[in-house]
Structures are given as structure tokens and as C-alpha cells.
């Protein structure tokens, strides 16, 4: 999962513009023009790194020179040095918080994702752990990439990525079968069709109508098992992927995995993951440009 470098650079500049306003008045007042510094980014707690690749591009786009010490997806311990940086002091301190916020958030999401993926795998289940579209506006790419780095599934990346017929679509069209048929009449064969089912009957109707994926929305593990059994009895189970979503957490994820679903999606991976604490420390001050 990647996007062109120029697109990333444009995003970074917008992030900084949002934070810097008309200029970093503290840096302008306290740091002589032309001061060059050496610095390092440090993980202040154990976790999984993510966003390091983006951080390097971020720094380079502002004329700074990064050296990556720890690649994305690595488990790190407290006080691990992640990046070394050389460059203009005013520039570095002006973008410091934006840089740290991005890497801290992405690393926190990757850490949470990897913990859940490993929990399911160690319990002996094959269900894929996925995020949802509950991401911060403007940060969709970064949140989704962090999930991928942590070993999770990104689910659909945007509204154009896959058809997902939800409850409000069904309310408007009238019923599940009709919504699936309308979609099949116009959508390309290359796009999968997923239906969010609120009841067991809706799940069966969606499978019969030819949906590729059935999402059990806010089902209890018991309801999931019942729906899975009915799909199997009617010869539909092997014709669809099944996803459990809604009300799932780290505490009950294994109950859903045990029910035999293919995918378990959790909004909390992106909307509630704790950021991994990172800091930026100046290690050397050079008085003149070199």
C-alpha cells in the first residue's frame, strides 16, 4: 500500500500549514538563523514502529536529512532510537510536533493491530483482523497503512474500492435482494459486493442474491454461530466470505474467531488506539551552516 511521493509531500505541507500559521514565533525568536543541529527520534515506550518511512519523506521534503535506524513493523523497546536527523534547527523545531504526532499515531495503531493479530493467531484461528473506515478525516492513508504494517487487513480503502451495502442503502432500496440485484446490474465484475446484515434472515437473503461477502453487523457470537449454521445447511457457506463487525473488542475477539468467521473488523483499531509515545531530542548544535 503506497501513494506517490509528491502526494505525500503535499499532505505533509498541509499538515504543517495547519499547525504553523504565519510562522513559528518561538523558533524565530530563540534560534539564530542558519543554526544546524543533529537530533534523534526516540520511542519512549515499547511497541511496533510505523510511519518511519513517511517520516523520512516528511523530513526530506523540508530539506532535512534523516537516517532511518528502525524500519516500519519492527518491535522496539523503551528508549529505542528510531531516526537520526541533521538540518536547519528552525525548520526542524517548527515541524517537530506534526512529525511526532504522525509517527506516534501510526505506531500506536500498528502496535494495537499486531497485538490483536497475534492474539487470534496464537489461539489457533485463521480469521483476518481488519480495521474499518472509522479513521480520522485527512489521515485515512496513514491510519490504514499503520494497520497494514501491524499485520492487519486494511478493508476497503475508500468508497470506490468495493461495494458495501449498508442498512441505510437497504432502507432506501426496500430489501437486501433488490439492493444486490441493482448493484450487479451496473457494477463491474472486478468489484466485490458486501452486504451488512442486521439479522440472520438478511444474511441468508444476501447470500442467495449473490453477495460476495456477508457482514454480521452487531451480532453476538451466538447469533454468528446460528447464521453460519444456516448458511451451511442451505449450501451457501462456501460461496461467501463472512465478516463479523460491531461490538467487537480485544476482550471478546476470540469468541468471534471461534465462531468461524473469515474476517473480524474493529473500529477501535484506528479510532481508539493509544498513540505510542515518541520524543525528538537535539543531540548536537552546530553554530554555523556547513
BELNOR-V980280 format. One record per pair of residues at least 24 apart in sequence whose ideal C-beta (glycine too) atoms are under 8 Angstrom apart, sorted by sequence separation. I is the first residue (numbers start at 1). GAP is how many residues later the second one is. D is the distance in whole Angstrom. If there is no record, write none. Layout:
BEGIN
i->I gap->GAP d->D
i->I gap->GAP d->D
END
This chain:
BEGIN
i->49 gap->24 d->7
i->59 gap->24 d->8
i->63 gap->24 d->6
i->64 gap->24 d->7
i->128 gap->24 d->8
i->129 gap->24 d->7
i->130 gap->24 d->7
i->131 gap->24 d->6
i->163 gap->24 d->6
i->203 gap->24 d->5
i->207 gap->24 d->6
i->48 gap->25 d->7
i->49 gap->25 d->5
i->62 gap->25 d->8
i->63 gap->25 d->7
i->128 gap->25 d->5
i->130 gap->25 d->5
i->219 gap->25 d->6
i->48 gap->26 d->7
i->59 gap->26 d->6
i->176 gap->26 d->5
i->180 gap->26 d->6
i->184 gap->26 d->6
i->200 gap->26 d->6
i->204 gap->26 d->6
i->208 gap->26 d->8
i->214 gap->26 d->5
i->216 gap->26 d->7
i->43 gap->27 d->8
i->48 gap->27 d->6
i->49 gap->27 d->6
i->56 gap->27 d->7
i->64 gap->27 d->6
i->200 gap->27 d->5
i->203 gap->27 d->8
i->204 gap->27 d->7
i->207 gap->27 d->8
i->213 gap->27 d->6
i->214 gap->27 d->7
i->215 gap->27 d->8
i->216 gap->27 d->7
i->218 gap->27 d->8
i->219 gap->27 d->8
i->220 gap->27 d->8
i->47 gap->28 d->7
i->48 gap->28 d->7
i->55 gap->28 d->6
i->59 gap->28 d->7
i->63 gap->28 d->6
i->64 gap->28 d->6
i->163 gap->28 d->6
i->165 gap->28 d->7
i->177 gap->28 d->5
i->181 gap->28 d->6
i->203 gap->28 d->7
i->208 gap->28 d->7
i->212 gap->28 d->6
i->213 gap->28 d->5
i->214 gap->28 d->5
i->215 gap->28 d->4
i->216 gap->28 d->5
i->217 gap->28 d->6
i->218 gap->28 d->4
i->46 gap->29 d->7
i->47 gap->29 d->6
i->62 gap->29 d->5
i->162 gap->29 d->6
i->163 gap->29 d->7
i->165 gap->29 d->7
i->167 gap->29 d->6
i->176 gap->29 d->4
i->177 gap->29 d->8
i->180 gap->29 d->4
i->207 gap->29 d->4
i->211 gap->29 d->6
i->212 gap->29 d->7
i->213 gap->29 d->7
i->214 gap->29 d->7
i->215 gap->29 d->8
i->216 gap->29 d->7
i->217 gap->29 d->5
i->218 gap->29 d->5
i->46 gap->30 d->6
i->52 gap->30 d->6
i->162 gap->30 d->5
i->163 gap->30 d->4
i->164 gap->30 d->5
i->165 gap->30 d->5
i->166 gap->30 d->5
i->175 gap->30 d->7
i->176 gap->30 d->5
i->180 gap->30 d->6
i->197 gap->30 d->8
i->200 gap->30 d->6
i->204 gap->30 d->7
i->213 gap->30 d->6
i->215 gap->30 d->5
i->46 gap->31 d->5
i->52 gap->31 d->7
i->162 gap->31 d->8
i->163 gap->31 d->7
i->164 gap->31 d->8
i->165 gap->31 d->7
i->167 gap->31 d->6
i->177 gap->31 d->7
i->180 gap->31 d->5
i->221 gap->31 d->7
i->228 gap->31 d->6
i->46 gap->32 d->5
i->162 gap->32 d->6
i->164 gap->32 d->7
i->170 gap->32 d->8
i->177 gap->32 d->4
i->204 gap->32 d->7
i->207 gap->32 d->7
i->224 gap->32 d->6
i->228 gap->32 d->6
i->43 gap->33 d->5
i->45 gap->33 d->5
i->49 gap->33 d->6
i->62 gap->33 d->6
i->113 gap->33 d->7
i->117 gap->33 d->7
i->118 gap->33 d->8
i->176 gap->33 d->7
i->207 gap->33 d->5
i->228 gap->33 d->8
i->43 gap->34 d->8
i->44 gap->34 d->6
i->105 gap->34 d->7
i->109 gap->34 d->6
i->113 gap->34 d->5
i->117 gap->34 d->4
i->206 gap->34 d->8
i->221 gap->34 d->4
i->225 gap->34 d->5
i->43 gap->35 d->7
i->44 gap->35 d->7
i->117 gap->35 d->6
i->221 gap->35 d->6
i->224 gap->35 d->4
i->225 gap->35 d->8
i->43 gap->36 d->7
i->59 gap->36 d->8
i->106 gap->36 d->6
i->110 gap->36 d->5
i->113 gap->36 d->8
i->114 gap->36 d->4
i->116 gap->36 d->7
i->224 gap->36 d->8
i->42 gap->37 d->6
i->43 gap->37 d->5
i->58 gap->37 d->7
i->73 gap->37 d->7
i->105 gap->37 d->7
i->106 gap->37 d->8
i->109 gap->37 d->4
i->110 gap->37 d->7
i->113 gap->37 d->3
i->114 gap->37 d->5
i->221 gap->37 d->7
i->224 gap->37 d->6
i->42 gap->38 d->7
i->72 gap->38 d->8
i->105 gap->38 d->8
i->108 gap->38 d->8
i->109 gap->38 d->6
i->112 gap->38 d->7
i->113 gap->38 d->6
i->114 gap->38 d->8
i->221 gap->38 d->5
i->42 gap->39 d->6
i->43 gap->39 d->6
i->75 gap->39 d->8
i->106 gap->39 d->7
i->107 gap->39 d->7
i->110 gap->39 d->5
i->111 gap->39 d->7
i->113 gap->39 d->4
i->41 gap->40 d->7
i->42 gap->40 d->7
i->59 gap->40 d->7
i->102 gap->40 d->6
i->106 gap->40 d->4
i->110 gap->40 d->4
i->40 gap->41 d->5
i->41 gap->41 d->5
i->58 gap->41 d->6
i->105 gap->41 d->7
i->109 gap->41 d->7
i->165 gap->41 d->8
i->40 gap->42 d->8
i->41 gap->42 d->4
i->40 gap->43 d->7
i->106 gap->43 d->7
i->40 gap->44 d->5
i->41 gap->44 d->7
i->55 gap->44 d->6
i->58 gap->44 d->7
i->12 gap->45 d->8
i->39 gap->45 d->7
i->40 gap->45 d->7
i->216 gap->45 d->7
i->8 gap->46 d->6
i->12 gap->46 d->5
i->16 gap->46 d->8
i->38 gap->46 d->7
i->39 gap->46 d->5
i->165 gap->46 d->8
i->38 gap->47 d->7
i->39 gap->47 d->8
i->55 gap->47 d->7
i->9 gap->48 d->7
i->13 gap->48 d->7
i->38 gap->48 d->5
i->54 gap->48 d->7
i->55 gap->48 d->5
i->8 gap->49 d->5
i->12 gap->49 d->6
i->37 gap->49 d->7
i->54 gap->49 d->8
i->194 gap->49 d->7
i->196 gap->49 d->8
i->8 gap->50 d->8
i->12 gap->50 d->8
i->36 gap->50 d->7
i->37 gap->50 d->7
i->167 gap->50 d->7
i->213 gap->50 d->8
i->215 gap->50 d->8
i->36 gap->51 d->7
i->37 gap->51 d->8
i->51 gap->51 d->6
i->52 gap->51 d->7
i->164 gap->51 d->8
i->5 gap->52 d->6
i->9 gap->52 d->4
i->36 gap->52 d->6
i->37 gap->52 d->4
i->51 gap->52 d->4
i->54 gap->52 d->7
i->8 gap->53 d->8
i->35 gap->53 d->7
i->36 gap->53 d->7
i->39 gap->53 d->6
i->50 gap->53 d->8
i->34 gap->54 d->8
i->35 gap->54 d->4
i->49 gap->54 d->8
i->51 gap->54 d->8
i->35 gap->55 d->7
i->37 gap->55 d->6
i->51 gap->55 d->3
i->50 gap->56 d->4
i->51 gap->56 d->6
i->33 gap->57 d->7
i->50 gap->57 d->5
i->31 gap->58 d->5
i->41 gap->58 d->8
i->49 gap->58 d->5
i->31 gap->59 d->5
i->41 gap->59 d->7
i->48 gap->59 d->6
i->50 gap->59 d->7
i->47 gap->60 d->6
i->50 gap->60 d->4
i->47 gap->61 d->7
i->49 gap->61 d->7
i->27 gap->62 d->7
i->28 gap->62 d->7
i->31 gap->62 d->7
i->41 gap->62 d->7
i->48 gap->62 d->4
i->27 gap->63 d->5
i->47 gap->63 d->8
i->48 gap->63 d->4
i->43 gap->64 d->7
i->47 gap->64 d->4
i->48 gap->65 d->8
i->24 gap->66 d->7
i->27 gap->66 d->5
i->48 gap->66 d->5
i->26 gap->67 d->8
i->27 gap->67 d->5
i->24 gap->69 d->7
i->24 gap->70 d->4
i->23 gap->71 d->8
i->20 gap->74 d->6
i->20 gap->75 d->8
i->73 gap->76 d->5
i->72 gap->77 d->5
i->73 gap->77 d->7
i->16 gap->78 d->7
i->19 gap->78 d->7
i->73 gap->78 d->8
i->16 gap->79 d->5
i->19 gap->79 d->5
i->16 gap->82 d->5
i->15 gap->83 d->5
i->12 gap->86 d->8
i->15 gap->87 d->7
i->54 gap->88 d->7
i->51 gap->91 d->7
i->54 gap->91 d->8
i->51 gap->94 d->8
i->50 gap->95 d->7
i->51 gap->95 d->7
i->50 gap->96 d->4
i->50 gap->99 d->4
i->49 gap->100 d->8
i->50 gap->100 d->7
i->48 gap->101 d->7
i->48 gap->102 d->6
i->153 gap->110 d->7
i->155 gap->110 d->6
i->153 gap->112 d->8
i->130 gap->113 d->8
i->132 gap->113 d->7
i->152 gap->117 d->7
i->147 gap->122 d->6
i->147 gap->123 d->7
i->14 gap->124 d->8
i->129 gap->124 d->8
i->146 gap->124 d->8
i->144 gap->126 d->8
i->11 gap->127 d->8
i->143 gap->127 d->5
i->125 gap->129 d->7
i->127 gap->129 d->7
i->11 gap->130 d->8
i->127 gap->130 d->5
i->119 gap->131 d->7
i->123 gap->131 d->5
i->125 gap->132 d->4
i->120 gap->133 d->7
i->125 gap->133 d->7
i->130 gap->133 d->5
i->132 gap->133 d->5
i->134 gap->133 d->4
i->116 gap->134 d->6
i->119 gap->134 d->7
i->120 gap->134 d->7
i->123 gap->134 d->7
i->127 gap->134 d->6
i->128 gap->134 d->7
i->130 gap->134 d->7
i->131 gap->134 d->7
i->132 gap->134 d->7
i->136 gap->134 d->8
i->115 gap->135 d->7
i->119 gap->135 d->7
i->123 gap->135 d->8
i->127 gap->135 d->6
i->128 gap->135 d->5
i->129 gap->135 d->6
i->130 gap->135 d->4
i->131 gap->135 d->7
i->132 gap->135 d->5
i->135 gap->135 d->5
i->136 gap->135 d->8
i->126 gap->136 d->8
i->127 gap->136 d->6
i->128 gap->136 d->7
i->129 gap->136 d->8
i->130 gap->136 d->8
i->131 gap->136 d->7
i->134 gap->136 d->6
i->135 gap->136 d->7
i->116 gap->137 d->6
i->120 gap->137 d->5
i->127 gap->137 d->5
i->129 gap->137 d->7
i->132 gap->137 d->8
i->134 gap->137 d->5
i->3 gap->138 d->6
i->131 gap->138 d->4
i->132 gap->138 d->7
i->131 gap->139 d->5
i->129 gap->140 d->8
i->1 gap->143 d->7
i->2 gap->143 d->8
i->1 gap->144 d->5
i->120 gap->144 d->7
i->1 gap->147 d->5
i->116 gap->150 d->7
i->1 gap->153 d->6
i->116 gap->153 d->7
i->1 gap->156 d->8
i->112 gap->156 d->8
i->113 gap->156 d->6
i->112 gap->157 d->6
i->109 gap->160 d->6
i->113 gap->160 d->8
i->109 gap->161 d->6
i->112 gap->161 d->4
i->111 gap->162 d->7
i->112 gap->162 d->7
i->109 gap->164 d->5
i->108 gap->165 d->5
i->111 gap->165 d->6
i->108 gap->166 d->5
i->108 gap->167 d->4
i->105 gap->168 d->8
i->107 gap->168 d->7
i->108 gap->168 d->5
i->107 gap->169 d->4
i->105 gap->170 d->5
i->104 gap->171 d->4
i->107 gap->171 d->7
i->104 gap->172 d->5
i->104 gap->173 d->7
i->101 gap->174 d->8
i->104 gap->174 d->5
i->103 gap->175 d->6
i->100 gap->178 d->5
i->100 gap->179 d->7
i->100 gap->180 d->6
i->99 gap->181 d->7
i->96 gap->184 d->5
i->92 gap->188 d->8
i->89 gap->193 d->8
i->85 gap->195 d->8
i->82 gap->196 d->7
i->89 gap->196 d->7
i->49 gap->227 d->8
i->48 gap->228 d->8
i->47 gap->229 d->4
i->45 gap->231 d->6
i->45 gap->232 d->5
i->43 gap->233 d->6
i->44 gap->233 d->4
i->43 gap->234 d->7
i->44 gap->234 d->6
i->43 gap->235 d->6
i->44 gap->235 d->6
i->42 gap->236 d->7
i->41 gap->237 d->6
i->42 gap->237 d->5
i->41 gap->238 d->7
i->42 gap->238 d->8
i->41 gap->239 d->5
i->42 gap->239 d->6
i->40 gap->240 d->8
i->39 gap->241 d->6
i->40 gap->241 d->6
i->39 gap->242 d->6
i->39 gap->243 d->5
i->40 gap->243 d->6
i->38 gap->244 d->7
i->39 gap->244 d->6
i->37 gap->245 d->5
i->38 gap->245 d->5
i->37 gap->246 d->8
i->38 gap->246 d->4
i->37 gap->247 d->7
i->37 gap->248 d->5
i->38 gap->248 d->8
i->36 gap->249 d->8
i->37 gap->249 d->7
i->35 gap->250 d->7
i->36 gap->250 d->4
i->35 gap->251 d->7
i->35 gap->252 d->7
i->36 gap->252 d->7
i->36 gap->253 d->6
i->34 gap->254 d->6
i->36 gap->254 d->6
i->32 gap->255 d->8
i->34 gap->255 d->5
END
